[in-house]
Amino acid sequence: MHLSTRMKAIIILILIGSFGGMAPIFSKIALKEFSSYQVLFIRFGIASLLVLPLLMKHLKTISCKKLLFTFPAGLLFSANVLFFVVGLQYTTSIVSQLLYLLTPVIVSLLSFILTREKISLRRIMSMIICFGGSSLLIIRSIQGGNIINSVGTLLGNSIIFCAVVSWSLYIVYTKKISHQFEPSFFLVVNFTMSLFVSCISLLITKTSFSSTLMQFIQCSPQAIFSLLALAVVNSVLFFFLYQWSIKKVSTFIVSSTTYISPLATALFAIPLFGERLSVTLALSAMSIFVGSYFILSENQ
């Protein structure tokens, strides 16, 4: 049966949403045997090797101007993945994905602050609803106790929120300069910068590179599989498919993949890590889902 380009893109986007939901699962498994900085180093070390042919291609046309423009993008991308893997140690996989649903809300707010883009009353109401839901998570996480396995900790949620802000800034910035560069060039810059940041982190924490590599060789099959999946599926494949889909279907359809990720995460996080659903988590999720949907549907 012949599938239309639009249907192929939708199927791919369902896969992307599922891949995104698996990222915190793979990270949690890897973090049982490695530090957050080691996870970053191995993940983007492998990812950088996989995109090495692209690097060789772009080396022919690279210039100081291109590096100057894309350096902030790489830095924001690196901040996102660094904050995410560090924060994930102190919160639940489900909450980490719910907080990323705030991305369209924060992007709208940043666009208004940085470019004075007009914000409709619909968007203002959506922001209030979304931030109300996320604030409920933050406030409840302060209490700790028996809700940690449901809504995480204040520290973890705050760090994940920093990751979401970094990712939102990345989207706003790259949107302004995307017409000047190929998507593959962003891929190379992002992965290289993330690898560099992870190396600096290992040096600061006085973690040996050789011992990290030896630890990777000797770790459990589950950890190896998770790290390889983070590099291949959640780095190279995820961003390649994401860029391809943007060209084929509307922004609304692409953005809608964010709703699949928390569901995919919950499917595995509850049985694997003992994460629990609660009234607070359900109310927060509902608020964030509804608020972000209003913003995304406005651009349909």
Residue frames as qw, qx, qy, qz and C-alpha x, y, z in Angstrom:
[[0.000, 0.888, 0.459, 0.000, 0.00, 0.00, 0.00],
 [0.423, 0.412, -0.008, 0.807, 1.36, 3.40, -1.03],
 [0.337, -0.720, -0.427, 0.431, 1.51, 5.95, 1.79],
 [0.226, 0.909, 0.103, 0.335, 1.39, 9.68, 1.17],
 [0.431, 0.398, -0.389, 0.710, 4.29, 11.87, 2.30],
 [0.379, -0.539, 0.185, -0.729, 2.06, 13.38, 4.98],
 [0.917, -0.309, -0.089, -0.237, 1.11, 9.95, 6.36],
 [0.810, 0.178, -0.351, 0.434, 4.76, 8.85, 6.34],
 [0.135, 0.505, -0.335, 0.784, 5.67, 12.01, 8.26],
 [0.639, -0.497, 0.087, -0.580, 2.92, 11.39, 10.84],
 [0.966, -0.135, -0.214, 0.044, 4.12, 7.80, 11.37],
 [0.611, 0.317, -0.347, 0.637, 7.69, 9.05, 11.76],
 [0.160, -0.564, 0.230, -0.777, 6.51, 11.73, 14.21],
 [0.852, -0.421, -0.067, -0.305, 4.81, 9.07, 16.34],
 [0.883, 0.041, -0.264, 0.386, 8.18, 7.31, 16.44],
 [0.279, 0.506, -0.265, 0.772, 9.88, 10.61, 17.36],
 [0.515, -0.589, 0.098, -0.615, 7.46, 11.15, 20.23],
 [0.956, -0.267, -0.118, -0.028, 8.12, 7.63, 21.46],
 [0.709, 0.282, -0.285, 0.580, 11.90, 8.11, 21.13],
 [0.027, -0.606, 0.227, -0.762, 11.65, 11.32, 23.16],
 [0.740, -0.511, 0.034, -0.435, 9.73, 9.51, 25.87],
 [0.960, -0.079, -0.191, 0.190, 12.40, 6.83, 26.10],
 [0.383, 0.647, -0.343, 0.563, 15.27, 9.31, 26.67],
 [0.377, -0.629, 0.421, -0.534, 14.68, 9.67, 30.44],
 [0.968, -0.172, 0.093, -0.155, 14.26, 5.89, 30.74],
 [0.837, 0.347, -0.206, 0.370, 17.59, 5.17, 29.06],
 [0.128, 0.690, -0.362, 0.613, 19.23, 7.98, 31.08],
 [0.676, -0.545, 0.259, -0.423, 17.89, 6.63, 34.39],
 [0.997, -0.023, 0.001, 0.077, 19.27, 3.16, 33.61],
 [0.651, 0.499, -0.240, 0.519, 22.68, 4.57, 32.63],
 [0.138, -0.734, 0.292, -0.598, 22.80, 6.81, 35.71],
 [0.891, -0.430, 0.034, -0.140, 22.71, 3.72, 37.94],
 [0.906, -0.085, 0.092, 0.404, 26.29, 2.96, 36.86],
 [0.502, 0.300, 0.091, 0.806, 27.66, 6.28, 35.59],
 [0.099, -0.521, -0.286, 0.798, 27.72, 9.89, 36.73],
 [0.427, 0.799, 0.338, -0.255, 25.67, 12.40, 34.74],
 [0.100, 0.825, -0.400, -0.386, 28.84, 13.82, 33.16],
 [0.319, -0.250, 0.876, 0.261, 30.04, 10.36, 32.14],
 [0.508, 0.513, 0.686, -0.088, 26.65, 9.69, 30.50],
 [0.323, 0.890, 0.015, -0.321, 27.00, 12.91, 28.49],
 [0.115, -0.666, 0.649, 0.350, 30.59, 12.12, 27.51],
 [0.393, -0.007, 0.901, 0.186, 29.79, 8.61, 26.25],
 [0.466, 0.654, 0.563, -0.197, 26.51, 9.62, 24.59],
 [0.346, 0.908, -0.030, -0.235, 27.90, 12.51, 22.58],
 [0.263, -0.555, 0.713, 0.337, 31.24, 10.84, 22.02],
 [0.468, 0.200, 0.843, 0.176, 29.43, 8.09, 20.13],
 [0.388, 0.807, 0.409, -0.175, 27.04, 10.57, 18.46],
 [0.043, 0.859, -0.314, -0.403, 29.98, 12.73, 17.30],
 [0.333, -0.283, 0.827, 0.354, 31.68, 9.70, 15.75],
 [0.467, 0.463, 0.753, 0.029, 28.46, 8.86, 13.90],
 [0.328, 0.911, 0.225, -0.108, 28.21, 12.35, 12.37],
 [0.488, -0.522, 0.384, 0.585, 31.94, 12.49, 11.57],
 [0.454, 0.316, 0.605, 0.572, 31.25, 12.25, 7.79],
 [0.054, 0.908, 0.381, 0.164, 29.06, 15.37, 8.11],
 [0.405, -0.822, 0.109, 0.384, 31.84, 17.13, 9.99],
 [0.539, -0.168, 0.524, 0.638, 34.31, 16.34, 7.21],
 [0.307, 0.632, 0.576, 0.416, 31.81, 17.68, 4.68],
 [0.101, -0.963, -0.241, -0.065, 31.29, 20.98, 6.49],
 [0.595, -0.550, 0.157, 0.564, 35.00, 21.50, 7.24],
 [0.499, 0.266, 0.451, 0.691, 35.39, 22.47, 3.59],
 [0.017, 0.687, 0.347, 0.638, 33.05, 25.45, 3.96],
 [0.514, -0.690, -0.410, 0.303, 33.51, 26.32, 7.63],
 [0.281, 0.591, -0.060, 0.754, 34.34, 29.93, 8.55],
 [0.189, -0.060, -0.556, 0.807, 34.71, 32.11, 11.63],
 [0.393, -0.093, -0.061, -0.913, 31.39, 33.76, 10.78],
 [0.713, -0.172, -0.577, -0.360, 29.54, 30.43, 10.73],
 [0.555, -0.137, -0.697, 0.434, 31.10, 29.41, 14.02],
 [0.009, 0.051, -0.322, 0.945, 30.29, 32.78, 15.57],
 [0.548, -0.135, -0.192, -0.803, 26.61, 32.48, 14.66],
 [0.805, -0.145, -0.520, -0.244, 26.19, 28.81, 15.60],
 [0.334, 0.203, -0.717, 0.577, 28.27, 28.86, 18.81],
 [0.379, -0.157, 0.400, -0.819, 25.36, 30.21, 20.94],
 [0.827, 0.008, -0.259, -0.499, 23.10, 27.50, 19.49],
 [0.708, 0.151, -0.667, 0.178, 25.58, 24.77, 20.44],
 [0.084, 0.226, -0.623, 0.744, 25.97, 26.26, 23.90],
 [0.592, -0.107, 0.184, -0.777, 22.20, 26.35, 24.51],
 [0.854, 0.078, -0.442, -0.265, 21.83, 22.80, 23.18],
 [0.525, 0.200, -0.713, 0.419, 24.61, 21.63, 25.52],
 [0.200, -0.210, 0.494, -0.820, 23.03, 23.43, 28.48],
 [0.765, -0.074, -0.115, -0.629, 19.76, 21.67, 27.75],
 [0.857, 0.055, -0.511, -0.027, 21.21, 18.14, 27.74],
 [0.345, 0.255, -0.652, 0.625, 23.47, 18.89, 30.72],
 [0.386, -0.206, 0.355, -0.826, 20.68, 20.28, 32.90],
 [0.825, -0.043, -0.261, -0.500, 18.41, 17.42, 31.83],
 [0.784, 0.074, -0.601, 0.133, 20.71, 14.55, 32.76],
 [0.186, 0.202, -0.613, 0.741, 21.76, 16.21, 36.04],
 [0.473, -0.161, 0.204, -0.842, 18.20, 17.10, 37.06],
 [0.783, -0.027, -0.487, -0.385, 16.90, 13.65, 36.18],
 [0.455, 0.099, -0.787, 0.405, 18.81, 12.24, 39.16],
 [0.005, 0.098, 0.590, -0.802, 16.54, 14.19, 41.52],
 [0.563, 0.220, 0.146, -0.783, 13.12, 13.92, 39.88],
 [0.695, 0.181, 0.690, -0.087, 10.94, 11.40, 38.08],
 [0.295, 0.034, 0.693, 0.657, 11.05, 10.54, 34.40],
 [0.105, 0.691, 0.696, 0.167, 7.37, 11.44, 33.99],
 [0.141, -0.890, -0.200, 0.384, 7.71, 14.92, 35.50],
 [0.351, -0.418, 0.424, 0.723, 10.79, 15.63, 33.36],
 [0.200, 0.270, 0.732, 0.593, 8.72, 15.06, 30.21],
 [0.037, -0.816, -0.575, 0.049, 5.72, 17.01, 31.51],
 [0.245, -0.761, 0.000, 0.601, 7.91, 20.05, 32.10],
 [0.293, -0.138, 0.580, 0.748, 9.09, 19.92, 28.49],
 [0.154, 0.649, 0.704, 0.244, 5.47, 20.51, 27.44],
 [0.131, -0.857, -0.200, 0.457, 6.07, 24.08, 28.65],
 [0.497, -0.106, 0.417, 0.753, 8.37, 24.63, 25.66],
 [0.181, 0.574, 0.523, 0.604, 5.78, 26.29, 23.34],
 [0.300, -0.896, -0.326, 0.036, 4.67, 28.51, 26.24],
 [0.520, -0.630, 0.134, 0.561, 8.21, 29.64, 27.05],
 [0.454, 0.158, 0.494, 0.725, 9.03, 30.09, 23.36],
 [0.029, 0.792, 0.476, 0.381, 6.03, 32.42, 23.01],
 [0.415, -0.876, -0.131, 0.206, 7.09, 34.38, 26.09],
 [0.577, -0.375, 0.303, 0.659, 10.72, 34.64, 24.93],
 [0.366, 0.434, 0.524, 0.635, 9.61, 35.76, 21.46],
 [0.125, -0.914, -0.343, -0.180, 7.63, 38.57, 23.06],
 [0.519, -0.774, 0.060, 0.358, 10.53, 39.64, 25.29],
 [0.555, -0.290, 0.444, 0.641, 13.27, 39.38, 22.65],
 [0.219, 0.175, 0.602, 0.748, 11.45, 40.32, 19.44],
 [0.277, 0.238, 0.254, -0.896, 8.31, 42.05, 20.73],
 [0.226, -0.164, -0.837, -0.471, 6.15, 39.50, 18.93],
 [0.512, -0.268, 0.056, -0.814, 2.50, 40.12, 19.78],
 [0.057, -0.055, -0.971, 0.225, 0.86, 37.71, 22.21],
 [0.436, -0.376, -0.484, -0.659, -2.86, 37.08, 21.86],
 [0.568, -0.409, 0.330, -0.634, -5.26, 36.81, 24.79],
 [0.967, 0.004, -0.183, -0.176, -5.49, 33.07, 24.00],
 [0.684, 0.332, -0.492, 0.424, -1.75, 32.69, 24.52],
 [0.115, -0.500, 0.460, -0.725, -1.80, 34.69, 27.74],
 [0.807, -0.270, 0.156, -0.501, -4.51, 32.43, 29.14],
 [0.934, 0.169, -0.311, 0.055, -2.57, 29.37, 27.97],
 [0.390, 0.473, -0.542, 0.576, 0.56, 30.60, 29.75],
 [0.432, -0.444, 0.389, -0.682, -1.36, 31.13, 32.98],
 [0.945, -0.100, -0.013, -0.313, -2.81, 27.61, 32.80],
 [0.834, 0.306, -0.387, 0.245, 0.56, 25.99, 31.98],
 [0.225, 0.473, -0.538, 0.661, 2.56, 27.84, 34.60],
 [0.647, -0.401, 0.236, -0.604, -0.20, 27.13, 37.11],
 [0.985, -0.013, -0.137, -0.106, 0.23, 23.40, 36.47],
 [0.688, 0.358, -0.425, 0.466, 4.03, 23.52, 36.63],
 [0.127, -0.564, 0.407, -0.707, 3.93, 25.69, 39.76],
 [0.848, -0.332, 0.072, -0.407, 1.78, 23.04, 41.43],
 [0.925, 0.136, -0.284, 0.212, 4.50, 20.48, 40.71],
 [0.375, 0.492, -0.418, 0.666, 7.21, 22.74, 42.11],
 [0.418, -0.530, 0.277, -0.684, 5.24, 23.65, 45.25],
 [0.940, -0.229, -0.012, -0.253, 4.31, 20.04, 46.00],
 [0.830, 0.272, -0.360, 0.328, 7.88, 18.87, 45.42],
 [0.003, 0.638, -0.437, 0.634, 9.03, 21.17, 48.25],
 [0.745, -0.435, 0.198, -0.466, 7.13, 18.98, 50.71],
 [0.173, 0.442, -0.879, 0.041, 9.14, 15.87, 49.82],
 [0.594, -0.102, 0.649, -0.464, 8.21, 12.75, 51.78],
 [0.583, 0.151, 0.798, 0.018, 6.10, 10.13, 50.09],
 [0.558, 0.764, 0.220, -0.239, 5.46, 12.23, 46.96],
 [0.175, -0.666, 0.558, 0.463, 9.07, 12.16, 45.71],
 [0.354, 0.003, 0.873, 0.336, 8.37, 9.14, 43.48],
 [0.339, 0.703, 0.625, -0.019, 5.41, 11.03, 42.02],
 [0.228, 0.963, 0.127, 0.072, 6.37, 14.70, 41.55],
 [0.683, 0.386, -0.221, 0.579, 10.13, 14.56, 42.24],
 [0.499, -0.531, -0.284, 0.623, 12.13, 17.04, 44.32],
 [0.089, 0.954, 0.098, -0.267, 12.40, 20.82, 44.21],
 [0.297, -0.621, 0.536, 0.489, 16.06, 20.60, 43.17],
 [0.441, 0.091, 0.809, 0.379, 15.40, 18.14, 40.36],
 [0.312, 0.757, 0.571, 0.048, 12.37, 19.97, 38.98],
 [0.039, -0.922, 0.062, 0.380, 14.19, 23.31, 39.11],
 [0.324, -0.444, 0.655, 0.519, 17.15, 21.92, 37.16],
 [0.398, 0.364, 0.789, 0.294, 14.84, 20.32, 34.58],
 [0.190, 0.901, 0.345, -0.181, 13.05, 23.66, 34.25],
 [0.155, -0.759, 0.376, 0.508, 16.44, 25.26, 33.45],
 [0.388, -0.046, 0.808, 0.442, 16.86, 22.60, 30.75],
 [0.321, 0.680, 0.656, 0.067, 13.45, 23.51, 29.28],
 [0.037, 0.933, 0.030, -0.357, 14.35, 27.22, 29.26],
 [0.293, -0.514, 0.612, 0.525, 17.66, 26.41, 27.52],
 [0.383, 0.246, 0.825, 0.334, 15.85, 24.34, 24.90],
 [0.223, 0.849, 0.466, -0.116, 13.29, 27.11, 24.36],
 [0.086, -0.846, 0.239, 0.469, 16.06, 29.68, 23.90],
 [0.386, -0.207, 0.763, 0.476, 17.72, 27.30, 21.45],
 [0.373, 0.553, 0.726, 0.169, 14.52, 27.09, 19.37],
 [0.111, 0.941, 0.201, -0.249, 14.04, 30.87, 19.33],
 [0.209, -0.726, 0.438, 0.487, 17.67, 31.53, 18.38],
 [0.389, -0.079, 0.807, 0.438, 18.01, 28.83, 15.72],
 [0.391, 0.699, 0.599, -0.021, 14.73, 29.89, 14.13],
 [0.086, 0.928, -0.042, -0.359, 16.28, 33.31, 13.44],
 [0.042, -0.684, 0.627, 0.372, 19.41, 31.90, 11.79],
 [0.729, 0.069, 0.681, -0.011, 18.10, 28.61, 10.34],
 [0.661, 0.728, 0.153, -0.096, 17.83, 30.02, 6.81],
 [0.140, 0.867, -0.472, -0.076, 21.60, 30.63, 6.77],
 [0.125, -0.465, 0.875, -0.045, 22.73, 27.10, 7.63],
 [0.637, 0.008, -0.701, -0.321, 21.96, 23.50, 6.74],
 [0.794, -0.491, 0.029, -0.357, 20.26, 21.41, 9.46],
 [0.937, 0.017, -0.228, 0.262, 23.18, 18.96, 9.33],
 [0.363, 0.516, -0.339, 0.698, 25.57, 21.76, 10.29],
 [0.499, -0.579, 0.210, -0.609, 23.56, 22.41, 13.47],
 [0.970, -0.190, -0.126, -0.084, 23.76, 18.69, 14.17],
 [0.753, 0.270, -0.309, 0.514, 27.56, 18.70, 13.97],
 [0.043, 0.566, -0.297, 0.768, 27.93, 21.88, 16.05],
 [0.690, -0.504, 0.063, -0.516, 25.50, 20.68, 18.75],
 [0.975, -0.145, -0.154, 0.067, 27.08, 17.27, 19.19],
 [0.629, 0.360, -0.305, 0.618, 30.64, 18.62, 19.12],
 [0.143, -0.597, 0.247, -0.750, 29.79, 21.32, 21.65],
 [0.824, -0.436, 0.006, -0.362, 28.04, 18.83, 23.94],
 [0.920, 0.034, -0.243, 0.307, 31.05, 16.53, 23.81],
 [0.354, 0.488, -0.302, 0.738, 33.33, 19.47, 24.65],
 [0.449, -0.582, 0.162, -0.658, 31.12, 20.50, 27.60],
 [0.946, -0.286, -0.101, -0.116, 31.07, 16.91, 28.91],
 [0.764, 0.237, -0.308, 0.515, 34.89, 16.78, 28.70],
 [0.026, 0.560, -0.285, 0.778, 35.16, 20.03, 30.70],
 [0.722, -0.488, 0.031, -0.489, 32.72, 18.60, 33.27],
 [0.958, -0.092, -0.222, 0.156, 34.83, 15.46, 33.66],
 [0.519, 0.384, -0.326, 0.690, 37.97, 17.56, 34.14],
 [0.268, -0.583, 0.194, -0.742, 36.28, 19.76, 36.75],
 [0.846, -0.391, 0.080, -0.355, 35.00, 16.73, 38.67],
 [0.121, -0.614, 0.780, -0.010, 38.43, 15.06, 38.28],
 [0.881, 0.118, 0.410, -0.203, 36.94, 12.03, 36.55],
 [0.316, -0.402, 0.716, 0.475, 39.40, 10.05, 34.46],
 [0.615, 0.438, -0.288, -0.589, 38.62, 9.67, 30.76],
 [0.366, 0.301, -0.875, -0.103, 40.37, 6.30, 30.57],
 [0.129, 0.063, 0.886, -0.441, 38.52, 4.96, 33.62],
 [0.554, 0.362, 0.220, -0.716, 35.23, 6.15, 32.11],
 [0.599, 0.409, -0.538, -0.429, 35.95, 4.25, 28.90],
 [0.213, 0.176, -0.949, 0.152, 37.00, 1.14, 30.85],
 [0.332, 0.168, 0.666, -0.646, 33.85, 1.42, 32.94],
 [0.635, 0.384, -0.101, -0.663, 31.79, 1.56, 29.75],
 [0.494, 0.330, -0.777, -0.209, 33.45, -1.59, 28.42],
 [0.214, 0.031, -0.924, 0.315, 32.87, -3.45, 31.70],
 [0.412, 0.001, 0.352, -0.841, 29.38, -2.17, 32.59],
 [0.517, 0.232, 0.786, -0.246, 26.17, -4.19, 32.45],
 [0.241, 0.279, 0.740, 0.563, 24.46, -4.99, 29.12],
 [0.003, 0.822, 0.566, -0.057, 21.51, -2.81, 30.19],
 [0.210, -0.805, 0.033, 0.554, 23.75, 0.22, 30.67],
 [0.310, -0.204, 0.616, 0.694, 25.58, -0.34, 27.36],
 [0.176, 0.519, 0.760, 0.350, 22.30, -0.68, 25.50],
 [0.077, -0.880, -0.400, 0.243, 20.91, 2.47, 27.14],
 [0.252, -0.673, 0.238, 0.653, 23.99, 4.56, 26.30],
 [0.263, 0.015, 0.725, 0.636, 24.03, 3.32, 22.71],
 [0.095, 0.683, 0.708, 0.150, 20.30, 4.06, 22.41],
 [0.140, -0.858, -0.178, 0.461, 20.83, 7.59, 23.76],
 [0.245, -0.490, 0.455, 0.702, 23.55, 8.20, 21.17],
 [0.141, 0.082, 0.806, 0.568, 22.00, 6.54, 18.14],
 [0.040, -0.612, -0.767, -0.189, 18.25, 6.83, 18.69],
 [0.203, -0.863, -0.395, 0.239, 17.81, 9.87, 20.94],
 [0.246, -0.652, 0.215, 0.684, 20.59, 11.93, 19.37],
 [0.108, -0.223, 0.658, 0.712, 21.38, 11.19, 15.71],
 [0.014, 0.365, 0.866, 0.342, 18.15, 9.50, 14.57],
 [0.051, -0.720, -0.583, 0.373, 15.83, 11.71, 16.63],
 [0.023, -0.696, 0.040, 0.717, 17.16, 15.03, 15.32],
 [0.084, -0.121, 0.725, 0.672, 17.50, 13.78, 11.75],
 [0.006, -0.487, -0.851, -0.197, 13.87, 12.63, 11.63],
 [0.071, -0.739, -0.422, 0.521, 12.72, 15.78, 13.40],
 [0.035, -0.520, 0.294, 0.802, 14.36, 18.02, 10.79],
 [0.029, 0.088, 0.834, 0.543, 12.97, 15.91, 7.95],
 [0.020, -0.599, -0.797, 0.071, 9.43, 16.10, 9.34],
 [0.046, -0.648, -0.185, 0.738, 9.54, 19.88, 9.72],
 [0.043, 0.299, -0.520, -0.799, 9.90, 20.16, 5.94],
 [0.112, -0.169, -0.900, -0.385, 7.01, 17.79, 5.20],
 [0.274, -0.652, -0.700, -0.100, 4.14, 18.74, 7.54],
 [0.147, -0.842, -0.083, -0.512, 2.82, 21.72, 9.49],
 [0.116, 0.452, -0.597, 0.652, 4.46, 23.06, 12.64],
 [0.668, -0.314, 0.225, -0.636, 1.37, 22.09, 14.63],
 [0.968, 0.030, -0.210, -0.135, 1.64, 18.42, 13.69],
 [0.600, 0.380, -0.531, 0.463, 5.37, 18.39, 14.47],
 [0.141, -0.452, 0.473, -0.743, 4.83, 20.10, 17.84],
 [0.812, -0.262, -0.032, -0.521, 2.09, 17.63, 18.74],
 [0.771, 0.156, -0.595, 0.162, 4.71, 14.88, 19.18],
 [0.029, 0.407, -0.591, 0.696, 5.45, 16.37, 22.60],
 [0.704, -0.255, 0.174, -0.640, 2.18, 14.88, 23.84],
 [0.919, 0.089, -0.371, -0.094, 3.32, 11.34, 23.06],
 [0.408, 0.466, -0.633, 0.464, 6.57, 11.53, 25.06],
 [0.344, -0.373, 0.566, -0.650, 5.09, 11.71, 28.61],
 [0.901, -0.009, 0.067, -0.429, 2.77, 8.79, 27.82],
 [0.819, 0.347, -0.441, 0.123, 5.66, 6.70, 26.48],
 [0.137, 0.492, -0.637, 0.578, 7.72, 7.61, 29.56],
 [0.605, -0.288, 0.392, -0.630, 4.94, 6.69, 32.00],
 [0.926, 0.125, -0.230, -0.272, 4.46, 3.32, 30.29],
 [0.775, 0.234, -0.489, 0.324, 7.99, 2.25, 31.27],
 [0.074, 0.505, -0.481, 0.713, 8.85, 4.46, 34.28],
 [0.693, -0.402, 0.152, -0.579, 6.03, 3.18, 36.50],
 [0.988, -0.117, -0.081, -0.051, 6.98, -0.55, 36.35],
 [0.745, 0.364, -0.313, 0.463, 10.76, -0.04, 36.03],
 [0.272, 0.342, -0.401, 0.805, 11.44, 2.68, 38.60],
 [0.275, -0.484, -0.752, 0.352, 8.38, 2.52, 40.84],
 [0.040, -0.035, -0.007, -0.999, 7.25, 6.00, 39.86],
 [0.067, 0.483, 0.832, -0.264, 3.70, 6.71, 41.01],
 [0.065, -0.526, -0.418, -0.738, 0.74, 8.60, 39.67],
 [0.162, -0.393, -0.611, 0.668, -0.95, 11.00, 42.10],
 [0.140, 0.849, 0.500, -0.093, -3.71, 13.58, 42.17],
 [0.161, -0.815, 0.158, 0.533, -1.12, 16.37, 42.08],
 [0.312, -0.238, 0.704, 0.593, 0.65, 14.84, 39.08],
 [0.276, 0.505, 0.781, 0.243, -2.65, 14.30, 37.24],
 [0.056, 0.913, 0.323, -0.244, -3.85, 17.88, 37.84],
 [0.215, -0.696, 0.360, 0.583, -0.50, 19.33, 36.79],
 [0.347, 0.003, 0.791, 0.505, -0.38, 17.16, 33.68],
 [0.242, 0.695, 0.672, 0.078, -3.90, 18.15, 32.69],
 [0.024, -0.915, -0.094, 0.393, -3.16, 21.87, 33.10],
 [0.248, -0.548, 0.544, 0.585, 0.09, 21.71, 31.11],
 [0.361, 0.233, 0.824, 0.369, -1.49, 19.57, 28.36],
 [0.197, 0.812, 0.548, -0.038, -4.47, 21.91, 27.96],
 [0.099, -0.885, 0.059, 0.452, -2.44, 25.12, 28.11],
 [0.274, -0.416, 0.643, 0.582, 0.21, 23.99, 25.61],
 [0.369, 0.396, 0.797, 0.268, -2.46, 22.60, 23.28],
 [0.166, 0.893, 0.347, -0.235, -4.17, 26.01, 23.10],
 [0.112, -0.773, 0.351, 0.516, -0.89, 27.62, 22.04],
 [0.328, -0.161, 0.812, 0.455, -0.02, 24.94, 19.49],
 [0.338, 0.548, 0.759, 0.103, -3.51, 24.84, 17.98],
 [0.111, 0.858, 0.119, -0.487, -3.44, 28.59, 17.46],
 [0.003, -0.620, 0.564, 0.546, -0.79, 28.07, 14.79],
 [0.605, 0.153, 0.778, 0.070, -2.55, 25.20, 13.04]]
